[in-house]
Amino acid sequence: MIKIKRAYEQPDPGDGFRVLIDRLWPRGVSKAQARIDLWLKEISPSTELRKWFNHDPHKWNEFKKKYLQELQNNPVAVEKMYAISLPNTGRSR
């Protein structure tokens, strides 16, 4: 099961394997505090897309479309995420 949690929230023993999906390390959070197991920045939205979006809720639908296109063009990173989310199950996507 995949859970979404902000990097600024306190890690919890029940979090399991923690993956940071962001191009930038969270400001003011040490690696020891974050307890991140893997920083998978290559699957996060590109710098250009993040800057274009600029947290504008009116751009959300277009942002999703553009980000999904980026993911389609980055199968290696997507496969890494699938490998993490489906460990040792024998299942394929």
DAJOLIN-V477505 format. One line per field, one symbol per residue. phi: phi as a letter, one per 40 degrees, with the letter a starting at -180 (. if undefined). psi: psi as a letter, one per 30 degrees, with the letter a starting at -180 (. if undefined). A space follows every 10 residues. Layout:
BEGIN
phi->???
psi->???
END
This chain:
BEGIN
phi->.bbbaccccc cbdccgcbbc bacbcdcgbc ccccfccabb ccccdcdccc cccffcdccd ccddcccccc cccbcccccc cccccbcfcg cbc
psi->kkkkkkfflk kkfgeakkkk ikfkkkkgjl eeeehkekji ffflkleeee eeehgjffge eeeeeeeeee eegifeeeee eeeefhkhff ll.
END
